Amino acid sequence: MRPCPRTIDKPLLILGLEGEDVAVLMFVFGIPAILVSPAIPLALILFAWPGLVMLKRGKPEGYVLHLLYKFGVPLQGLLPPGERQYSPFSERSDL
């Protein structure tokens, strides 16, 4: 019997971050790099990358997207962010 590798469900990490986290960093720092100057966002990303790795340590996959949703960033395929109360009763009070 051959041993089964235990990394089947392990996410692909790029220098300690998941692909979606790298995409968030590239979006946040890429737009200023295009619009202003690449030097400043590049310097900031050198501090943001290790900070994000430390923030995510011990957290589940997709933690950054959950944080963005919590802070009000609308994500495709999810309900609009914010406090909502759903009820089976209509809001009309005709009775």
N, C-alpha and C positions, 0 to 999 in steps of 0.2 A: 504494500500500500504506500502510495506516494503522499508526502505531506502537502496540505493545502495552504497556499499563502494566506496570511491573515490581513492583507492590505486590499482586499476586494472592495470594501465599502469606504475606504479612506479617500477623502477628497484630494484632488490635484492641488498642490500648493505651489505658489510662485514666491519664493523668498519669504515664506511664512504666511502668505495671504491666499485666500481663495480667488478664483477668477473674477467673481462679481465684485469683490473688494478692490481688486486691481482696476476694474472698470470704473468704479466710483472715484478712485483716486485720479485716474487719467481724465475723467470728465471734469472733476473739480479743479484740477491743476492744469489740464490741457487747454481749456478755453482761455484762461488768462495768458498762457504761454503763446497762444496764437494772436491774441488781441494786443498784448502789451509787449512783453519781452520774455524770451525763454529762460533767462538767467534767474529771475526772482522765483517763479514757480518751481524751477528745478531745485533751488536751494530749500524752498519750503517742503517739497516732497521728500527731501532727505531727512527731515525731522518728522513729517507726518507718517511715513511708512513704518518706522519702528514704534511710534506711538500707537498706531492702529494695530500692530502685531501684539503689543502689550494689552491693549483694550480687549482684543479678542481672545486672549489666552484663557482657556478653560470654558469658553462660551460655545454654544452649538453652531452648526453651519447656518449661514444666512443671517447672522446676528446683526450685521451692519444694515441690511435691508429692513430688518424689523425696527432698528433704531430710527432709520429715515422715515418709516411709516409712522412711528410714534410721534416724531417731531412735525408731522403734517405734510410730508412729501407724498403726492399721489403716485401710486404705482399701478401700472396697467394690470388688469385682471383682478384687482382688489376693490373693495368698497372705498369710497372717498374717506380719507382719514378724518378723525374727530370723534367727539362724543355723540353717540346715537343711542336712542332707546326705541326698541321695536316692541310693538304690542299687537296682539291679535284683534284688538278693538279699534274701530275707526275713530278718528279725531272729532267727528261730527257729534254734536250733542243735540240732536233733533228730538230726542225722547223726553 
